[in-house]
Amino acid sequence: MDSTPVTYAPRPDTTPDQARDIRGRAWTFVFECHAKKEAAPESRPEDAKERSWNASSATEKYTG
């Protein structure tokens, strides 16, 4: 698996409290996606992939 670096460029108008809240929401999203994948029955692993894709596309549309 290739390791893609994650870069972070802080916005100049973001306060430390806002940055902390944003990171918290991002981690919440990551953990919820992982939990959904883990919850998929082994007999239907494609369900987890579909839910994960739907969740990420919705996030891009409504939080970007």
A tleap script that builds the chain and sets N, CA, C and O, in Angstrom:
source leaprc.protein.ff14SB
mol = sequence {
  NMET ASP SER THR PRO VAL THR TYR ALA PRO
  ARG PRO ASP THR THR PRO ASP GLN ALA ARG
  ASP ILE ARG GLY ARG ALA TRP THR PHE VAL
  PHE GLU CYS HIE ALA LYS LYS GLU ALA ALA
  PRO GLU SER ARG PRO GLU ASP ALA LYS GLU
  ARG SER TRP ASN ALA SER SER ALA THR GLU
  LYS TYR THR CGLY
}
set mol.1.N position { 0.852 -1.174 0.000 }
set mol.1.CA position { 0.000 0.000 0.000 }
set mol.1.C position { 0.898 1.237 0.000 }
set mol.1.O position { 1.784 1.366 0.844 }
set mol.2.N position { 0.672 2.119 -0.922 }
set mol.2.CA position { 1.453 3.352 -0.993 }
set mol.2.C position { 1.044 4.294 0.127 }
set mol.2.O position { -0.127 4.374 0.499 }
set mol.3.N position { 2.011 4.992 0.646 }
set mol.3.CA position { 1.746 5.956 1.700 }
set mol.3.C position { 1.672 7.349 1.083 }
set mol.3.O position { 2.672 7.887 0.607 }
set mol.4.N position { 0.493 7.913 1.100 }
set mol.4.CA position { 0.287 9.253 0.575 }
set mol.4.C position { 0.407 10.248 1.718 }
set mol.4.O position { -0.316 10.141 2.709 }
set mol.5.N position { 1.304 11.207 1.596 }
set mol.5.CA position { 1.453 12.164 2.694 }
set mol.5.C position { 0.236 13.089 2.796 }
set mol.5.O position { -0.372 13.464 1.793 }
set mol.6.N position { -0.084 13.431 4.000 }
set mol.6.CA position { -1.164 14.370 4.255 }
set mol.6.C position { -0.523 15.699 4.619 }
set mol.6.O position { 0.286 15.780 5.543 }
set mol.7.N position { -0.889 16.727 3.890 }
set mol.7.CA position { -0.341 18.039 4.194 }
set mol.7.C position { -1.415 18.915 4.813 }
set mol.7.O position { -2.606 18.752 4.544 }
set mol.8.N position { -0.986 19.820 5.622 }
set mol.8.CA position { -1.905 20.704 6.321 }
set mol.8.C position { -1.436 22.136 6.137 }
set mol.8.O position { -0.286 22.469 6.423 }
set mol.9.N position { -2.328 22.965 5.665 }
set mol.9.CA position { -2.023 24.384 5.510 }
set mol.9.C position { -3.084 25.164 6.282 }
set mol.9.O position { -4.213 25.299 5.810 }
set mol.10.N position { -2.739 25.674 7.455 }
set mol.10.CA position { -3.736 26.381 8.262 }
set mol.10.C position { -4.210 27.660 7.579 }
set mol.10.O position { -3.440 28.375 6.938 }
set mol.11.N position { -5.476 27.913 7.736 }
set mol.11.CA position { -6.030 29.163 7.222 }
set mol.11.C position { -5.674 30.275 8.196 }
set mol.11.O position { -5.727 30.070 9.409 }
set mol.12.N position { -5.319 31.428 7.698 }
set mol.12.CA position { -4.897 32.511 8.594 }
set mol.12.C position { -6.015 33.034 9.493 }
set mol.12.O position { -5.740 33.620 10.540 }
set mol.13.N position { -7.277 32.829 9.094 }
set mol.13.CA position { -8.384 33.357 9.888 }
set mol.13.C position { -8.993 32.326 10.846 }
set mol.13.O position { -10.036 32.585 11.445 }
set mol.14.N position { -8.352 31.162 10.994 }
set mol.14.CA position { -8.865 30.122 11.879 }
set mol.14.C position { -8.215 30.243 13.251 }
set mol.14.O position { -6.991 30.286 13.376 }
set mol.15.N position { -9.057 30.297 14.273 }
set mol.15.CA position { -8.540 30.362 15.637 }
set mol.15.C position { -8.108 28.957 16.080 }
set mol.15.O position { -8.522 27.970 15.471 }
set mol.16.N position { -7.291 28.854 17.118 }
set mol.16.CA position { -6.902 27.531 17.616 }
set mol.16.C position { -8.106 26.685 18.041 }
set mol.16.O position { -8.113 25.471 17.836 }
set mol.17.N position { -9.120 27.319 18.631 }
set mol.17.CA position { -10.323 26.578 19.025 }
set mol.17.C position { -11.056 26.033 17.802 }
set mol.17.O position { -11.520 24.893 17.812 }
set mol.18.N position { -11.161 26.833 16.761 }
set mol.18.CA position { -11.815 26.367 15.545 }
set mol.18.C position { -11.025 25.226 14.908 }
set mol.18.O position { -11.611 24.255 14.431 }
set mol.19.N position { -9.717 25.339 14.898 }
set mol.19.CA position { -8.870 24.285 14.323 }
set mol.19.C position { -9.060 22.980 15.095 }
set mol.19.O position { -9.153 21.910 14.493 }
set mol.20.N position { -9.119 23.064 16.415 }
set mol.20.CA position { -9.337 21.880 17.247 }
set mol.20.C position { -10.681 21.231 16.920 }
set mol.20.O position { -10.764 20.009 16.798 }
set mol.21.N position { -11.739 22.042 16.779 }
set mol.21.CA position { -13.060 21.513 16.461 }
set mol.21.C position { -13.083 20.858 15.081 }
set mol.21.O position { -13.723 19.823 14.893 }
set mol.22.N position { -12.403 21.447 14.139 }
set mol.22.CA position { -12.343 20.885 12.790 }
set mol.22.C position { -11.639 19.527 12.824 }
set mol.22.O position { -12.110 18.566 12.216 }
set mol.23.N position { -10.524 19.450 13.528 }
set mol.23.CA position { -9.814 18.163 13.645 }
set mol.23.C position { -10.697 17.124 14.322 }
set mol.23.O position { -10.697 15.957 13.930 }
set mol.24.N position { -11.441 17.537 15.325 }
set mol.24.CA position { -12.348 16.610 16.013 }
set mol.24.C position { -13.412 16.072 15.083 }
set mol.24.O position { -13.713 14.879 15.100 }
set mol.25.N position { -13.984 16.949 14.267 }
set mol.25.CA position { -15.006 16.491 13.313 }
set mol.25.C position { -14.408 15.555 12.265 }
set mol.25.O position { -15.051 14.592 11.848 }
set mol.26.N position { -13.188 15.838 11.845 }
set mol.26.CA position { -12.530 14.977 10.859 }
set mol.26.C position { -12.286 13.581 11.440 }
set mol.26.O position { -12.555 12.579 10.778 }
set mol.27.N position { -11.783 13.514 12.664 }
set mol.27.CA position { -11.552 12.215 13.286 }
set mol.27.C position { -12.867 11.480 13.534 }
set mol.27.O position { -12.922 10.258 13.392 }
set mol.28.N position { -13.907 12.187 13.894 }
set mol.28.CA position { -15.211 11.552 14.073 }
set mol.28.C position { -15.653 10.895 12.772 }
set mol.28.O position { -16.136 9.762 12.775 }
set mol.29.N position { -15.489 11.599 11.671 }
set mol.29.CA position { -15.853 11.058 10.366 }
set mol.29.C position { -15.044 9.795 10.073 }
set mol.29.O position { -15.601 8.798 9.613 }
set mol.30.N position { -13.748 9.828 10.334 }
set mol.30.CA position { -12.882 8.672 10.073 }
set mol.30.C position { -13.354 7.468 10.888 }
set mol.30.O position { -13.492 6.369 10.351 }
set mol.31.N position { -13.599 7.674 12.173 }
set mol.31.CA position { -14.003 6.557 13.022 }
set mol.31.C position { -15.387 6.029 12.669 }
set mol.31.O position { -15.619 4.823 12.749 }
set mol.32.N position { -16.312 6.905 12.282 }
set mol.32.CA position { -17.639 6.450 11.869 }
set mol.32.C position { -17.561 5.622 10.585 }
set mol.32.O position { -18.254 4.613 10.454 }
set mol.33.N position { -16.730 6.041 9.650 }
set mol.33.CA position { -16.551 5.267 8.416 }
set mol.33.C position { -15.982 3.888 8.722 }
set mol.33.O position { -16.423 2.887 8.157 }
set mol.34.N position { -15.012 3.843 9.610 }
set mol.34.CA position { -14.416 2.561 9.989 }
set mol.34.C position { -15.458 1.667 10.663 }
set mol.34.O position { -15.516 0.468 10.388 }
set mol.35.N position { -16.271 2.236 11.533 }
set mol.35.CA position { -17.289 1.456 12.231 }
set mol.35.C position { -18.313 0.893 11.243 }
set mol.35.O position { -18.770 -0.238 11.405 }
set mol.36.N position { -18.669 1.660 10.240 }
set mol.36.CA position { -19.620 1.172 9.238 }
set mol.36.C position { -19.044 -0.004 8.460 }
set mol.36.O position { -19.753 -0.964 8.158 }
set mol.37.N position { -17.748 0.077 8.133 }
set mol.37.CA position { -17.111 -1.016 7.408 }
set mol.37.C position { -17.055 -2.267 8.274 }
set mol.37.O position { -17.274 -3.373 7.780 }
set mol.38.N position { -16.767 -2.105 9.540 }
set mol.38.CA position { -16.688 -3.240 10.454 }
set mol.38.C position { -18.062 -3.872 10.673 }
set mol.38.O position { -18.150 -5.069 10.942 }
set mol.39.N position { -19.124 -3.092 10.562 }
set mol.39.CA position { -20.470 -3.578 10.828 }
set mol.39.C position { -21.057 -4.370 9.663 }
set mol.39.O position { -22.075 -5.041 9.837 }
set mol.40.N position { -20.457 -4.312 8.504 }
set mol.40.CA position { -20.989 -5.029 7.338 }
set mol.40.C position { -20.825 -6.536 7.541 }
set mol.40.O position { -19.767 -6.995 7.970 }
set mol.41.N position { -21.860 -7.295 7.235 }
set mol.41.CA position { -21.736 -8.749 7.374 }
set mol.41.C position { -20.715 -9.295 6.376 }
set mol.41.O position { -20.584 -8.779 5.266 }
set mol.42.N position { -20.000 -10.335 6.778 }
set mol.42.CA position { -18.970 -10.907 5.914 }
set mol.42.C position { -19.563 -11.440 4.616 }
set mol.42.O position { -18.872 -11.518 3.601 }
set mol.43.N position { -20.832 -11.803 4.648 }
set mol.43.CA position { -21.456 -12.341 3.441 }
set mol.43.C position { -21.758 -11.244 2.414 }
set mol.43.O position { -22.036 -11.541 1.252 }
set mol.44.N position { -21.702 -9.971 2.845 }
set mol.44.CA position { -21.985 -8.854 1.932 }
set mol.44.C position { -20.973 -7.733 2.129 }
set mol.44.O position { -21.347 -6.635 2.543 }
set mol.45.N position { -19.693 -7.987 1.839 }
set mol.45.CA position { -18.674 -6.951 2.072 }
set mol.45.C position { -18.827 -5.739 1.166 }
set mol.45.O position { -18.326 -4.663 1.493 }
set mol.46.N position { -19.500 -5.888 0.045 }
set mol.46.CA position { -19.681 -4.761 -0.866 }
set mol.46.C position { -20.559 -3.679 -0.246 }
set mol.46.O position { -20.459 -2.509 -0.616 }
set mol.47.N position { -21.421 -4.066 0.697 }
set mol.47.CA position { -22.280 -3.077 1.364 }
set mol.47.C position { -21.451 -2.024 2.083 }
set mol.47.O position { -21.777 -0.838 2.048 }
set mol.48.N position { -20.382 -2.459 2.732 }
set mol.48.CA position { -19.531 -1.511 3.457 }
set mol.48.C position { -18.851 -0.559 2.496 }
set mol.48.O position { -18.765 0.637 2.772 }
set mol.49.N position { -18.369 -1.061 1.377 }
set mol.49.CA position { -17.710 -0.203 0.403 }
set mol.49.C position { -18.676 0.835 -0.140 }
set mol.49.O position { -18.311 2.000 -0.302 }
set mol.50.N position { -19.907 0.423 -0.422 }
set mol.50.CA position { -20.901 1.349 -0.966 }
set mol.50.C position { -21.265 2.415 0.060 }
set mol.50.O position { -21.348 3.596 -0.277 }
set mol.51.N position { -21.482 2.010 1.312 }
set mol.51.CA position { -21.812 2.984 2.357 }
set mol.51.C position { -20.674 3.960 2.561 }
set mol.51.O position { -20.906 5.156 2.743 }
set mol.52.N position { -19.448 3.466 2.533 }
set mol.52.CA position { -18.295 4.334 2.715 }
set mol.52.C position { -18.217 5.362 1.598 }
set mol.52.O position { -17.969 6.540 1.856 }
set mol.53.N position { -18.425 4.933 0.367 }
set mol.53.CA position { -18.371 5.854 -0.760 }
set mol.53.C position { -19.491 6.880 -0.663 }
set mol.53.O position { -19.264 8.068 -0.896 }
set mol.54.N position { -20.693 6.437 -0.323 }
set mol.54.CA position { -21.822 7.363 -0.201 }
set mol.54.C position { -21.568 8.393 0.899 }
set mol.54.O position { -21.891 9.569 0.731 }
set mol.55.N position { -21.000 7.967 2.006 }
set mol.55.CA position { -20.732 8.889 3.109 }
set mol.55.C position { -19.680 9.917 2.711 }
set mol.55.O position { -19.806 11.097 3.038 }
set mol.56.N position { -18.652 9.475 2.013 }
set mol.56.CA position { -17.599 10.425 1.650 }
set mol.56.C position { -18.075 11.399 0.588 }
set mol.56.O position { -17.690 12.567 0.618 }
set mol.57.N position { -18.908 10.951 -0.358 }
set mol.57.CA position { -19.387 11.873 -1.381 }
set mol.57.C position { -20.366 12.876 -0.776 }
set mol.57.O position { -20.414 14.029 -1.205 }
set mol.58.N position { -21.136 12.451 0.205 }
set mol.58.CA position { -22.070 13.371 0.863 }
set mol.58.C position { -21.289 14.419 1.656 }
set mol.58.O position { -21.663 15.591 1.687 }
set mol.59.N position { -20.220 13.992 2.285 }
set mol.59.CA position { -19.417 14.923 3.068 }
set mol.59.C position { -18.813 15.986 2.159 }
set mol.59.O position { -18.794 17.166 2.509 }
set mol.60.N position { -18.321 15.574 0.996 }
set mol.60.CA position { -17.740 16.534 0.063 }
set mol.60.C position { -18.782 17.555 -0.388 }
set mol.60.O position { -18.471 18.737 -0.540 }
set mol.61.N position { -20.015 17.104 -0.601 }
set mol.61.CA position { -21.062 17.993 -1.102 }
set mol.61.C position { -21.520 18.981 -0.036 }
set mol.61.O position { -21.791 20.143 -0.339 }
set mol.62.N position { -21.607 18.520 1.224 }
set mol.62.CA position { -22.265 19.338 2.218 }
set mol.62.C position { -21.338 19.991 3.234 }
set mol.62.O position { -21.782 20.837 4.011 }
set mol.63.N position { -20.068 19.621 3.244 }
set mol.63.CA position { -19.174 20.270 4.192 }
set mol.63.C position { -18.083 21.061 3.512 }
set mol.63.O position { -17.343 21.790 4.174 }
set mol.64.N position { -17.966 20.932 2.191 }
set mol.64.CA position { -16.882 21.602 1.466 }
set mol.64.C position { -17.191 22.989 1.226 }
set mol.64.O position { -16.388 23.705 0.627 }
savepdb mol mol.pdb
quit
